[in-house]
């Protein structure tokens, strides 16, 4: 019995020794020409591999280096380069017949460059297409059965850019992707996860295929998309509008037929800044959207854009189109009866400055705006209105102390606003307001027009009709011209003396002299 166990042990040890020594006797490098030829044929690109190694325990053949050539039209040395390629293989057929049946490919730490030309073609458009010449013969190599169940990319980096233009490339790090049950003639599932250089992460799940034989970039795709904390400025995604900044979170889906793409979902923007002189908003902004996008022309339509700022809802629709180095927009924003309390925190992000120490509270705001032009030089025109609101911490009658004294109106810590309306225009040169009408219960009716410079300097010419029983009763309902200068944070109200004198000479004759003396504080 002991002798039997002894021989069994010897046989087992010999078998183990034989298995362990197998990799040293198998010249796996003989398969390199076949593997290079088959991969080149599958990708329609020249594929070069480094020295091959065989691991019996993992059932893998690995290559020290991998290089996939670039499309000649893009003139770059490599489309993909990696330090290692691992090829999973069926061990028994390999050991028994030296036939390499590939089951999966793993590319470790590749550097991938995705580039688009002005005509819309990508450097991966020709991947998988029909080869311009027959694939290299496998003479001198061994038979190769390429049946890929899984293709994985681990810890890669991707650079998405353009061949021309100032657009900053988008850089993805720690890219991990997998394609399962790959077939050029049918749909196959895939996943991708990556970190965005500059801040943020991306996760994509879906299916693609069948591969478009004439242009891989036109392959149909259906995906779900999740983006977390994407830094617009840090990532360079705000190239088309450098004044735009914030952190975006996206939960959406997309479907493409290879020519157009429908994208829908929800976007949340935190710390949003919409103006160069603006400051990040303390209130998040959400958007429910539906976009129809033309993949070739880089243009599309925002069919649905429901903007949510707390309980305030506005509707944004329109078109966009890439024209040269600019993104041209033609949008409409309609916001009926939005609670002012919800909007107040967003004003700083728009570069709108209220008088120092003041805040808007209560009431409702209505906007109807049209936005057109390049995104970095956008011009906005339309109308705005504010009803039954309060500007706390700002005593407007006291600021207009001349009128306060003459009219007998009483100031207070806050300014009540019954209505405010104006036609506005906002562009790179600043903002202007026309046909401005302001009804203040403490004073009366103010009207006029003016402008706000990019540095928030004011230049307004206004008129006030004061309803009072004070010393102004003799000239009640007579307009009092005045100017508003200074800055948005510290506005300065002054009577327009020449206009006052002209108005009173026309309307009340002798009363003008008393009015003028009153406006001057009693001075002769």
ZIJO-V136056 format. One record per pair of residues at least 6 apart in sequence whose C-alpha atoms are under 8 Angstrom apart, sorted by the first residue. I is the first residue (numbers start at 1). GAP is how many residues later the second one is. D is the distance in Angstrom with one decimal. If there is no record, write none. Layout:
# ZIJO-V136056
i:gap:d
I:GAP:D
I:GAP:D
This chain:
# ZIJO-V136056
i:gap:d
22:34:8.0
23:31:6.1
23:32:6.9
23:33:6.8
28:24:6.3
28:25:6.5
28:26:6.4
28:33:7.7
29:22:6.7
29:23:5.2
29:24:7.2
30:110:7.7
30:111:5.7
30:112:6.8
31:69:7.7
31:110:5.4
31:111:5.5
31:112:8.0
31:113:7.8
32:17:7.2
32:20:7.0
32:109:7.1
33:105:6.0
33:106:8.0
33:107:7.5
33:108:5.5
34:104:5.1
34:107:5.3
34:108:6.2
34:109:6.9
34:110:6.3
35:109:7.0
36:10:7.9
36:11:5.6
36:12:6.1
36:13:6.7
37:10:7.5
37:98:6.5
37:99:5.5
37:100:6.9
37:101:6.5
38:97:7.8
38:106:7.7
38:108:7.4
39:8:6.4
40:6:5.0
40:7:5.1
40:95:7.1
41:87:7.9
41:90:7.1
41:94:5.4
41:95:7.9
42:86:5.7
43:84:5.1
43:85:4.4
43:86:7.3
44:82:7.2
44:83:5.7
44:84:5.3
44:85:6.1
44:86:6.7
44:87:5.3
45:23:6.4
45:24:5.8
45:25:7.4
45:26:7.6
45:82:7.0
46:22:5.9
46:23:5.4
47:19:7.3
47:20:5.7
47:21:4.7
47:22:6.6
48:17:7.9
48:18:5.9
48:19:5.2
48:20:6.7
49:14:6.0
49:15:7.2
49:16:5.5
49:17:4.9
49:18:6.7
50:13:5.3
50:14:4.8
50:15:4.6
50:16:6.6
51:12:5.5
51:13:5.6
51:14:7.5
52:9:6.5
52:10:5.4
52:11:4.5
52:12:6.7
53:8:5.5
53:9:5.2
53:10:6.4
54:6:6.0
54:7:4.6
54:8:6.5
55:6:6.3
56:35:7.5
58:30:8.0
59:29:5.9
59:30:5.8
59:31:6.9
59:32:5.9
60:26:6.3
60:27:5.3
60:28:4.4
60:29:5.7
61:25:5.8
61:26:4.9
61:27:6.4
61:28:7.2
62:22:6.9
62:23:5.5
62:24:4.2
62:25:5.8
63:21:5.6
63:22:5.1
63:23:6.4
64:19:6.0
64:20:4.9
64:21:6.9
65:16:7.7
65:17:5.9
65:18:4.6
65:19:4.9
65:20:6.7
66:14:7.7
66:15:5.5
66:16:5.0
66:17:6.4
66:18:6.3
66:19:6.3
67:11:6.5
67:12:7.7
67:13:5.7
67:14:4.5
67:15:6.6
68:10:5.8
68:11:5.6
68:12:5.0
68:13:6.4
69:8:6.4
69:9:4.5
69:10:5.4
69:11:7.1
70:6:5.8
70:7:6.0
70:8:4.8
70:9:4.4
70:10:7.8
70:53:7.2
71:8:7.6
71:52:5.9
71:53:7.5
71:55:7.3
73:50:7.9
74:49:6.6
74:89:8.0
79:33:6.0
79:34:5.6
79:35:7.6
79:44:7.9
80:30:6.6
80:31:5.7
80:32:4.7
80:33:6.7
81:29:5.5
81:30:5.4
81:31:6.8
82:25:6.9
82:26:6.5
82:27:5.9
82:28:4.1
82:29:6.2
83:25:6.7
83:26:6.7
83:27:6.9
84:23:6.2
84:24:5.5
84:25:7.6
85:20:7.1
85:21:5.8
85:22:4.7
85:23:6.3
86:19:5.7
86:20:5.0
86:21:6.5
86:22:7.9
87:15:6.5
87:16:7.5
87:17:5.9
87:18:4.7
87:19:6.5
88:14:5.7
88:15:5.3
88:16:4.9
88:17:6.2
89:11:6.3
89:12:5.3
89:13:4.6
89:14:5.4
89:15:7.3
90:10:7.2
90:11:5.7
90:12:6.9
90:13:7.0
93:6:5.8
93:7:7.2
93:8:7.5
94:6:5.4
94:7:7.4
98:44:7.6
99:43:6.9
99:44:5.9
99:45:6.3
99:46:7.5
100:42:7.8
100:43:6.9
100:44:5.2
100:45:6.2
101:43:6.1
101:44:4.6
101:45:6.0
101:46:7.0
102:42:7.8
102:43:6.3
102:44:5.1
102:45:5.7
102:46:6.2
103:43:7.4
103:44:5.8
103:45:4.8
103:46:5.5
103:47:6.9
104:43:7.9
104:44:5.1
104:45:5.6
104:46:4.7
104:47:5.7
104:48:7.9
105:43:7.2
105:45:6.4
105:46:4.7
105:47:6.2
106:45:5.8
106:46:4.6
106:47:5.8
106:48:7.3
107:44:7.9
107:45:6.2
107:46:4.9
107:47:6.3
108:45:6.1
108:46:5.0
108:47:6.5
108:48:6.9
109:44:7.4
109:45:5.8
109:46:4.9
109:47:4.3
109:48:7.1
110:43:7.4
110:44:7.7
110:45:7.4
110:46:4.7
110:47:6.3
111:45:6.0
111:46:5.0
111:47:6.1
112:44:7.6
112:45:6.2
112:46:4.8
112:47:6.4
113:45:5.8
113:46:4.9
113:47:6.4
114:8:7.1
114:9:6.3
114:10:7.0
114:44:7.2
114:45:5.9
114:46:4.8
114:47:6.4
115:7:5.6
115:8:5.5
115:44:8.0
115:45:5.8
115:46:4.9
115:47:5.3
115:48:6.6
116:6:4.3
116:7:6.3
116:45:6.5
116:46:4.9
116:47:6.2
117:6:7.9
117:45:6.1
117:46:5.4
117:47:7.3
118:44:7.8
118:45:7.3
118:46:7.1
119:177:7.7
120:175:7.8
120:176:5.1
120:177:7.1
121:96:7.8
121:175:7.9
122:95:6.8
124:92:6.6
124:93:6.8
125:89:7.8
125:90:4.6
125:91:4.5
125:92:4.9
125:93:7.7
126:88:7.0
126:89:5.7
126:90:6.1
127:88:7.6
127:89:6.0
128:56:7.9
128:83:7.6
128:85:6.8
128:88:7.0
129:83:7.7
129:84:4.7
129:85:5.9
129:86:7.0
129:87:7.3
130:83:6.7
130:84:7.7
148:33:6.7
148:34:6.3
149:31:5.5
149:32:4.4
149:33:6.2
150:28:6.8
150:29:5.6
150:30:4.4
150:31:6.0
150:32:6.9
151:27:5.5
151:28:5.1
151:29:6.5
151:31:7.9
152:24:7.4
152:25:5.6
152:26:4.3
152:27:6.5
153:22:7.2
153:23:5.3
153:24:5.0
153:25:6.3
154:20:7.5
154:21:6.4
154:22:4.7
154:23:6.8
155:18:7.3
155:19:4.3
155:20:5.0
155:21:5.6
156:17:6.4
156:18:5.3
156:19:4.5
156:20:6.5
157:14:7.4
157:15:5.5
157:16:4.7
157:17:6.2
157:18:5.8
158:13:5.9
158:14:5.1
158:15:6.7
158:17:7.4
159:10:6.4
159:11:5.9
159:12:4.8
159:13:6.5
160:9:5.4
160:10:5.1
160:11:6.5
161:6:7.4
161:7:7.0
161:8:4.4
161:9:6.6
162:7:7.3
165:159:7.4
165:160:5.7
166:159:6.6
167:72:6.1
167:73:7.7
167:158:7.4
168:68:5.8
168:69:7.7
168:71:6.6
169:67:7.4
170:26:7.7
170:27:7.6
170:65:6.6
170:66:6.9
170:67:7.4
171:25:6.1
171:26:5.4
171:64:7.6
172:22:6.1
172:23:5.6
172:24:4.7
172:25:5.8
173:21:5.9
173:22:5.1
173:23:6.2
173:24:6.5
174:19:8.0
174:20:5.5
174:21:6.0
175:17:7.1
175:18:5.8
175:19:4.4
175:20:7.0
176:16:5.8
176:17:5.4
176:18:6.4
177:13:7.3
177:14:5.4
177:15:4.2
177:16:6.4
178:12:5.5
178:13:5.4
178:14:6.7
179:9:7.2
179:10:6.1
179:11:4.4
179:12:6.8
180:8:6.4
180:9:5.8
180:10:6.3
181:7:6.1
181:8:7.4
182:6:5.6
182:7:8.0
183:26:7.9
183:27:7.4
184:25:6.8
184:26:5.5
184:27:5.1
185:24:7.1
185:25:4.7
185:26:6.4
186:23:5.5
186:24:4.3
186:25:7.5
187:20:6.2
187:21:5.2
187:22:4.0
187:23:5.1
188:19:5.3
188:20:5.6
188:21:6.2
188:22:7.9
189:16:7.8
189:17:5.7
189:18:4.1
189:19:6.5
190:15:6.1
190:16:5.7
190:17:5.7
190:18:7.5
191:12:7.7
191:13:5.7
191:14:4.5
191:15:6.6
192:10:7.9
192:11:5.7
192:12:5.1
192:13:6.5
193:8:7.5
193:9:5.6
193:10:4.4
193:11:6.4
194:7:5.7
194:8:5.3
194:9:6.6
195:6:4.2
195:7:6.3
196:6:7.2
196:34:7.4
196:39:6.8
197:37:7.5
197:38:5.8
198:33:6.5
198:35:7.9
198:36:4.3
198:37:4.5
198:38:7.9
199:30:6.9
199:31:5.6
199:32:5.1
199:35:6.3
199:36:6.4
200:27:7.2
200:28:5.5
200:29:4.7
200:30:3.9
200:31:6.1
201:26:5.7
201:27:5.3
201:28:6.9
201:29:6.6
202:23:7.5
202:24:5.9
202:25:4.6
202:26:6.6
203:22:6.0
203:23:5.1
203:24:6.4
204:19:6.5
204:20:5.8
204:21:4.8
204:22:6.5
205:18:5.4
205:19:5.4
205:20:6.8
206:15:7.4
206:16:5.5
206:17:4.0
206:18:6.1
207:14:5.9
207:15:5.5
207:16:6.4
208:11:6.8
208:12:5.7
208:13:4.4
208:14:6.5
209:10:5.7
209:11:5.5
209:12:6.6
210:9:6.5
210:10:7.0
211:8:5.2
211:9:7.6
212:6:6.0
212:7:5.0
212:8:8.0
217:41:7.0
218:39:7.3
218:40:3.7
218:41:6.2
219:38:7.1
219:39:5.0
220:35:7.6
220:36:5.3
220:37:4.5
220:38:4.8
221:33:7.8
221:34:5.7
221:35:5.1
221:36:6.8
221:37:7.4
222:31:7.6
222:32:5.8
222:33:4.4
222:34:6.4
223:30:5.6
223:31:5.4
223:32:6.5
224:27:7.8
224:28:5.9
224:29:4.3
224:30:6.5
225:25:7.3
225:26:5.9
225:27:5.1
225:28:5.5
225:29:7.6
226:23:7.5
226:24:5.5
226:25:4.8
226:26:6.5
227:21:7.4
227:22:5.3
227:23:4.8
227:24:6.7
228:20:6.6
228:21:4.6
228:22:6.6
229:18:5.0
229:19:5.2
229:20:5.3
230:16:8.0
230:17:5.1
230:18:4.9
230:19:6.5
231:14:7.4
231:15:6.0
231:16:4.7
231:17:6.7
232:6:5.5
232:12:7.4
232:13:5.4
232:14:5.7
232:15:6.3
232:16:7.3
233:9:7.5
233:11:7.4
233:12:5.4
233:13:7.2
238:6:6.1
238:7:7.1
240:85:7.8
240:86:6.1
240:87:5.9
240:135:6.2
240:136:6.4
241:134:5.3
241:135:4.5
242:134:6.7
243:30:7.4
243:31:6.2
243:32:5.3
243:33:4.7
243:133:7.3
244:28:7.7
244:29:5.6
244:30:5.0
244:31:6.6
244:32:7.6
245:26:7.7
245:27:5.8
245:28:5.0
245:29:6.8
246:23:6.3
246:24:5.8
246:25:5.0
246:26:4.3
246:27:6.1
246:34:7.4
247:22:5.5
247:23:5.1
247:24:6.3
247:25:7.0
248:19:6.7
248:20:5.7
248:21:4.7
248:22:6.6
249:18:5.6
249:19:5.1
249:20:6.5
250:15:7.2
250:16:5.8
250:17:4.6
250:18:6.5
251:14:5.7
251:15:5.4
251:16:6.7
252:11:7.2
252:12:5.5
252:13:3.8
252:14:6.1
253:10:5.8
253:11:5.6
253:12:6.3
254:7:6.7
254:8:5.5
254:9:4.4
254:10:6.5
255:6:5.6
255:7:5.4
255:8:6.8
256:6:6.5
258:37:7.7
259:35:6.4
259:36:5.7
259:37:6.9
260:32:7.1
260:33:5.6
260:34:4.6
260:35:5.5
261:31:5.9
261:32:5.1
261:33:6.5
261:34:6.9
262:28:7.2
262:29:5.7
262:30:4.8
262:31:6.3
263:26:7.9
263:27:5.8
263:28:5.1
263:29:6.6
263:30:7.8
264:24:7.7
264:25:5.4
264:26:4.3
264:27:6.3
265:23:5.9
265:24:5.7
265:25:6.9
266:20:7.1
266:21:5.6
266:22:4.6
266:23:6.3
267:19:5.5
267:20:5.0
267:21:6.6
267:22:7.8
268:16:6.7
268:17:5.8
268:18:4.4
268:19:6.5
269:15:5.6
269:16:5.2
269:17:6.2
270:11:7.3
270:12:7.6
270:13:7.1
270:14:4.7
270:15:6.7
271:9:4.5
271:10:4.9
271:11:6.1
271:12:7.4
271:13:6.9
272:8:5.1
272:9:5.2
272:12:7.3
272:13:7.6
272:77:6.5
273:6:5.9
273:7:4.9
273:8:6.4
273:76:4.5
273:77:6.8
274:75:5.4
274:76:5.2
274:77:7.7
275:74:6.3
275:75:5.1
275:76:5.6
276:75:7.4
277:73:7.9
277:74:5.3
278:70:5.4
278:71:4.4
278:72:5.4
278:73:4.0
278:74:7.4
279:69:5.4
279:70:4.8
279:71:7.8
279:72:7.0
280:68:7.1
280:69:5.3
281:64:6.3
281:65:5.3
281:66:7.7
281:67:6.5
281:68:5.2
282:63:6.1
282:64:7.2
283:26:7.4
283:27:7.9
283:62:6.0
283:63:6.5
284:25:6.8
284:26:7.9
285:22:7.1
285:23:5.9
285:24:5.1
285:25:7.6
286:21:5.8
286:22:5.0
286:23:6.6
287:18:6.2
287:19:5.4
287:20:4.6
287:21:6.1
288:16:7.2
288:17:5.7
288:18:5.1
288:19:6.7
289:13:7.3
289:14:7.5
289:15:5.0
289:16:4.6
289:17:6.6
290:12:6.1
290:13:5.5
290:14:4.9
290:15:6.8
291:9:6.9
291:10:5.7
291:11:4.6
291:12:5.8
291:13:7.1
292:8:5.4
292:9:5.2
292:10:6.6
292:11:7.2
293:6:5.9
293:7:4.2
293:8:6.6
294:6:5.8
297:24:7.8
297:25:7.6
298:23:6.1
298:24:5.7
299:20:7.6
299:21:5.5
299:22:4.0
299:23:6.0
300:19:5.8
300:20:5.6
300:21:6.5
301:16:7.7
301:17:5.8
301:18:4.4
301:19:6.4
302:14:7.8
302:15:5.2
302:16:5.3
302:17:5.9
302:18:7.9
303:14:5.8
303:15:6.9
304:11:7.6
304:12:6.9
304:13:6.0
305:10:5.6
305:11:4.7
305:12:5.8
306:7:6.8
306:8:5.9
306:9:4.7
306:10:6.2
307:6:5.5
307:7:5.0
307:8:5.9
307:9:7.0
308:6:6.7
309:33:6.2
309:34:6.7
310:32:5.7
311:27:7.8
311:28:7.1
311:31:6.5
312:26:4.8
312:27:5.8
312:30:6.2
312:31:7.2
313:22:6.4
313:23:7.9
313:25:6.5
314:19:6.8
314:20:5.6
314:21:4.1
314:22:7.1
314:24:7.8
315:17:7.9
315:18:5.6
315:19:5.2
315:20:6.3
316:15:6.9
316:16:5.7
316:17:4.6
316:18:6.7
317:14:5.6
317:15:5.5
317:16:6.8
318:11:7.6
318:12:5.6
318:13:4.2
318:14:6.1
319:10:6.0
319:11:5.3
319:12:6.2
320:7:6.8
320:8:5.6
320:9:4.5
320:10:6.3
321:6:5.7
321:7:5.3
321:8:6.7
322:6:6.1
326:48:5.9
326:49:7.2
326:50:7.9
327:47:5.4
327:48:5.7
328:44:7.3
328:45:5.3
328:46:4.2
328:47:5.9
329:42:7.1
329:43:5.3
329:44:5.5
329:45:6.1
329:46:6.2
329:49:7.8
330:40:7.5
330:41:5.7
330:42:4.5
330:43:6.8
331:39:5.9
331:40:5.0
331:41:6.4
332:36:7.6
332:37:5.8
332:38:4.6
332:39:6.2
333:34:7.4
333:35:5.9
333:36:5.1
333:37:6.4
333:38:8.0
334:32:7.8
334:33:5.7
334:34:4.7
334:35:6.5
335:30:7.8
335:31:5.4
335:32:5.0
335:33:6.5
336:29:7.0
336:30:4.6
336:31:6.5
337:27:5.1
337:28:5.2
337:29:5.1
338:26:5.1
338:27:5.0
338:28:6.2
339:23:7.0
339:24:6.2
339:25:4.6
339:26:6.4
340:20:7.1
340:21:6.4
340:22:5.7
340:23:5.6
340:24:5.1
340:25:5.9
340:49:7.7
341:19:7.1
341:20:5.5
341:21:5.7
341:22:7.7
344:15:7.6
344:16:6.3
344:17:7.7
347:6:7.3
353:103:7.7
353:135:5.8
353:136:6.2
354:134:6.0
354:135:5.7
355:39:7.1
355:133:5.7
355:134:4.0
355:135:5.7
355:136:7.1
356:133:4.8
356:134:6.5
357:36:5.8
357:37:7.4
358:33:6.3
358:34:5.2
358:35:4.4
358:36:5.6
359:32:5.5
359:33:5.2
359:34:6.8
360:29:7.0
360:30:5.7
360:31:4.7
360:32:6.3
361:28:6.0
361:29:5.3
361:30:6.5
361:31:7.1
362:26:7.1
362:27:4.9
362:28:6.3
363:23:7.2
363:24:5.5
363:25:4.7
363:26:4.2
363:27:7.6
364:22:5.9
364:23:5.5
364:24:7.0
364:25:7.1
365:19:7.4
365:20:5.6
365:21:4.5
365:22:6.5
366:18:5.8
366:19:5.2
366:20:6.6
367:15:7.6
367:16:5.9
367:17:4.5
367:18:6.5
368:14:5.6
368:15:5.4
368:16:6.6
369:11:6.5
369:12:5.6
369:13:4.3
369:14:6.4
370:10:5.6
370:11:5.4
370:12:6.1
371:7:6.6
371:8:5.7
371:9:4.4
371:10:6.6
372:6:5.8
372:7:5.6
372:8:6.6
373:6:6.3
377:50:6.9
377:51:5.9
378:49:6.1
378:50:7.3
379:46:7.2
379:47:5.7
379:48:4.5
379:49:7.4
380:44:7.9
380:45:5.6
380:46:5.0
380:47:6.4
381:42:7.5
381:43:5.6
381:44:4.4
381:45:6.5
382:41:5.7
382:42:5.6
382:43:6.8
383:38:7.3
383:39:5.8
383:40:4.4
383:41:5.8
384:37:5.7
384:38:5.7
384:39:6.6
384:40:7.2
385:34:7.3
385:35:5.4
385:36:4.2
385:37:6.7
386:33:5.6
386:34:4.9
386:35:6.4
387:30:6.9
387:31:5.6
387:32:4.5
387:33:6.4
388:28:7.5
388:29:5.6
388:30:4.5
388:31:6.2
389:27:6.4
389:28:5.1
389:29:6.6
389:30:7.9
390:24:6.8
390:25:5.7
390:26:4.6
390:27:5.6
391:23:5.7
391:24:5.1
391:25:6.5
391:26:7.4
392:21:6.8
392:22:4.4
392:23:6.3
393:20:5.5
393:21:5.3
393:22:7.9
394:19:6.0
394:20:5.2
394:21:6.1
395:16:6.0
395:17:5.5
395:18:5.2
395:19:5.3
395:20:5.7
396:15:7.2
396:18:7.8
396:19:6.0
397:6:7.6
397:7:5.7
397:12:7.3
397:13:6.9
397:14:5.0
397:15:7.7
397:18:8.0
397:45:7.3
397:46:6.9
398:6:6.7
398:13:5.7
398:14:7.8
399:93:7.3
399:94:6.5
400:93:5.9
400:94:7.4
402:93:7.7
402:116:7.7
402:117:5.7
402:118:7.8
402:119:7.2
403:6:7.9
403:116:7.4
404:6:6.7
404:7:7.6
404:39:7.8
406:64:6.7
406:65:5.7
406:66:5.9
406:112:6.5
406:113:7.4
407:59:6.9
407:60:7.8
407:61:5.8
407:62:7.3
407:63:5.0
407:64:6.0
407:65:5.2
407:66:7.7
408:60:6.9
408:61:7.4
408:62:5.0
408:63:7.2
409:33:6.3
409:34:6.3
409:59:7.3
409:61:8.0
410:32:6.8
411:31:7.2
415:25:7.6
415:27:7.7
416:24:6.1
416:25:6.6
416:26:7.3
417:21:7.5
417:22:6.3
417:23:5.1
417:24:7.1
418:20:7.7
418:21:5.5
418:22:5.8
418:23:6.8
419:18:7.7
419:19:5.8
419:20:5.3
419:21:7.4
420:16:7.5
420:17:5.7
420:18:4.5
420:19:6.5
421:14:7.9
421:15:5.7
421:16:5.4
421:17:6.7
422:11:6.0
422:12:5.9
422:13:5.5
422:14:4.2
422:15:6.4
423:10:5.6
423:11:5.2
423:12:6.1
423:13:6.9
424:7:7.2
424:8:5.7
424:9:4.5
424:10:6.4
425:6:5.6
425:7:5.3
425:8:6.6
426:6:6.6
428:26:7.5
429:24:6.9
429:25:6.4
430:21:7.4
430:22:5.8
430:23:4.6
430:24:4.7
431:20:5.6
431:21:5.0
431:22:6.4
431:23:7.6
432:17:7.6
432:18:5.7
432:19:4.0
432:20:6.0
433:16:5.4
433:17:5.6
433:18:6.2
434:14:6.8
434:15:4.5
434:16:6.7
435:12:7.0
435:13:6.0
435:14:6.1
436:11:5.3
436:12:5.2
436:13:5.8
437:8:7.3
437:9:5.8
437:10:4.5
437:11:6.9
438:7:5.8
438:8:4.9
438:9:6.1
439:6:4.6
439:7:6.2
440:6:7.8
443:23:5.8
443:24:7.1
444:20:6.9
444:21:5.8
444:22:4.7
444:23:5.7
445:19:5.6
445:20:5.2
445:21:6.6
446:16:6.7
446:17:5.5
446:18:4.4
446:19:6.4
447:15:5.5
447:16:5.4
447:17:6.6
448:12:7.3
448:13:5.8
448:14:4.2
448:15:6.2
449:11:5.7
449:12:5.8
449:13:6.5
450:8:7.5
450:9:5.5
450:10:3.9
450:11:6.1
451:7:6.1
451:8:5.4
451:9:6.2
452:6:4.9
452:7:6.5
456:31:5.6
456:32:5.7
457:28:7.0
457:29:5.9
457:30:4.4
457:31:6.6
458:26:6.5
458:27:4.7
458:28:5.6
458:29:5.4
458:30:6.6
458:33:7.3
459:24:7.4
459:25:6.0
459:26:5.1
459:27:7.8
460:23:5.5
460:24:5.0
460:25:6.6
461:20:7.4
461:21:6.2
461:22:4.7
461:23:6.6
462:19:5.7
462:20:5.3
462:21:5.8
462:22:7.5
463:16:5.7
463:17:5.2
463:18:4.2
463:19:5.9
464:15:5.3
464:16:5.0
464:17:6.4
464:18:7.7
465:11:7.6
465:12:5.3
465:13:5.9
465:14:4.7
465:15:6.3
466:6:8.0
466:10:6.6
466:11:6.1
466:12:7.6
466:13:7.7
467:6:7.9
467:9:6.2
467:10:6.4
468:8:6.9
472:43:7.8
474:37:7.7
475:33:7.2
475:36:7.6
479:24:7.7
480:15:7.7
480:20:6.2
481:14:6.2
481:15:5.4
481:16:7.8
481:18:6.1
481:19:5.9
482:11:6.9
482:12:5.5
482:13:4.0
482:14:4.5
482:15:7.9
483:10:5.8
483:11:5.3
483:12:6.2
483:13:6.2
484:7:6.5
484:8:5.5
484:9:4.7
484:10:6.6
485:6:5.8
485:7:5.1
485:8:6.6
486:6:5.2
495:24:7.2
497:19:7.5
500:16:7.3
501:11:6.4
501:12:7.9
501:15:6.8
504:7:7.1
504:8:4.6
505:7:6.1
517:6:5.8
517:7:6.2
